[in-house]
Amino acid sequence: MSAIPVRRLTEEEYLEIEDHNSYKSEFHDGIMYPIQAPPGVLGMAGASLNHNQIKDNLAFELRARLQGGACRALSSDVKVRIDTTKTFNYPDVVVFCGPPVFPIKRRTDIISNPTLIIEVLSDSTEDYDRGGKFELYKTLPTLREYVLVSQSEVKAERFVRQPDDTWAVTDFTDPAGSLRFTSVSADIPMAAIYLYVEFPVTPPDRS
């Protein structure tokens, strides 16, 4: 018995469904992927308290440092469209500089010119954030910096685009230190990023 083929959605169909959904879904290759749902919806639970706290801390600190300048920081309610693959993602934090580029007419909730993207890692998304999603983000010509932030330990990984289009990585693990950005003029103390965050008693096994 042959498998029933999956019908892939158009961009327009995805956006129509997303506009009326009570939870968020990303979109790639014609398929919607729920990323945030109330408990019980499609078997998914909402983001953890640590995840949301770190995301909000980062957005707040970046907004304070960028206020009045050419760059703006937004949290996870804005979609980023990757034009080459017609992919839509919801970064945890996104910074764009200069006027926003709206790739779809009459849609001001979607941009395609991020300068900096930050993702807060979770067990269910870490592999994708490091792998497939990063590969998609790399195709954005305006993206200069990509940062992954752990929610289970004090750690941030900063990837910076080099002139030859490679990416240089720097780890930030000093609780008394700061996360230094290169694409925007901002340093954020690690203590501010992890304010109110309670870590697991035992760090995750990375072996």
N, C-alpha and C positions, 0 to 999 in steps of 0.2 A: 504494500500500500504506500503510495507516494505521499510525501509531506505536503501539506497545504502551504503554498507560498505566502509569505508575509507581504501585505500591501504596504508599500512605502508611501509616506505622506509627502505632499508638496510643502514648501515653506509657508504658503498661504494657509493651508489646512492646519499645520502646526500652530501658527500664530492664532488662528481662530479658536482652536481648542485651548491653547494656553491662556488666552484672554478670559476664558470662562471657567478655568480650573481653580480649585481651592488650594492647590499645591503646585510647586514649580517642577518643570521638566526641561531638561536640555534636549537638543535636537542634533542628530548627526546621521547622514546617509539615509534620510527618510524615516528614521525611527526616533520616537520620543523616549527619553530616559528619565524617570522621576528621580529627583534629587532631594526633595523635601516634601514630606507628607505627614498628615496626622497619624498617630498610631493606628494600625489596622488597615490603612489605605495601601493597597497593592503590596501588603506585607512590609511596609517601611515604617520606621519611626522617625520623628523629627531629629534635627541635629542636637548633639549633646550640649549641656550647659557650658562646658569648657569651650567647645567649638564656637558657640555664639558669643561667649564672653571675650575670647581672643579676637574674633572678628570685629566686634564692636569697639574694643580697646584700640585696635589698629586704625580703624576708620576715624575714631575720635581724635587720636593723636595726630594722624596725618592731616585731617581737616584743620586742626589748630595751627600746624606748622605751615600749611600751604595757603592759609587764609589771606586774601588780598593779592595773591599772585596769579600767574597764568595757568596754574595747574589746579585741578579739583579732584578730590577723593570721594568716591561713592561706595556704599556697601552693596550687598548682594541683590538689590532689586532691579539693577540695570543689566540687560543682556548685552553680550559682546557677540557680534556676527563676524565669522571668519569667511570672507567673501569667496575665497578659492574653493572652499568645500561646502559652502552654504550650511555652516554649522552655527548653532546658537548655544552659548554657555553663559552661566551665571557665576562669574568670579566672586569669591568672598569679599575682596576689596579690589577696586579698579581705580586707577588714576589716569586722567587724560590731560593733555596740555594744549592750550589754545582752544579754538572753537570745536565743539563736538562734531563729529561726522556721523550723520544719520543715514545709514545706507538704504533705508526703506522709507519712501515718502509717507508723510503724516504719522510716522512712528518716532516719537522722541524718547522712547524707553529702550532703544537699541542703538549702540554706537559701534564703530569699527576702527577707532583710532586710539586704542589704549597705549599709554607709555609704560605703565607699571601694572602688573597683576600680582595679587597675593592670594594664595590658597592655603587654608588651614587644613592640615591633614587629618584624616580619620581612617580607621581600619578598613572601611569599605571602599574608600576612594583613593588611598595613597598610591597604589600601583598605577592607576589611571592618571592621577595628577602628575606623577613623575614621568610617565611614559607617553601614552597616546595623546593625552590632553596637552602636554607640553609640546609635543610635535606639532599639534594643530596651532598652538599659540605662536610657535616659531615662525609660521607663515605670515603673521601680521607684520607688515613692514614698519609700523610705528613702534612696536614693542621693543623697549630697551632693557627691561629688567623683569625677572620673574622670581618670586620669593615663596618658599614653602615653609610653613610654620607648624611645629609640632604642638599637639594639645596634651601630650602625655609627659613631656619633659621640656626643660628650657633649651630650645634649639630652633634656629632659623637658618635656612639655606638660601643664599642669594645667588642667582644666575644672572650674569651681565653679558649682553651681546657685545662681541668684539668686532673690530673693523673687518675681519675676515669671515664674519658671520658664525664663528664658533661662540661658545658660551663659557665664561669663566665662573667657577663656583667658589664661594666663600662661606664657611660655617660660622655661626655666632652662637656660642654656648655658655658664655660667662654671665651668670645671673646679675653681676654688678656692672656689666658692660652695656653696650647699645647696639641696636641694629642700624647700620649706616646704609643709606640708599645712595645710589650714584645717578639715577635718572632724574631725581628731584632733590632739592636741598632740604634734607630732613634726616635727623638721627632720632631714634626712639629708644629710650632705656628699655632693656629687657624686663625690668621690674614693672614698667607701665604696660607692656604688652601682656604680661601674665598677672596683672592686678585682679584679685578675687578668684584666681584659678587655683583649684585644689588638684594636685597630681595623684595618680594611683600610688599606693604604698610601695609596690614593686614596679620598676620601669619595665616596659615591654621587652621581651627577648628578641634581639636583632640578629641572633646567630642563624 
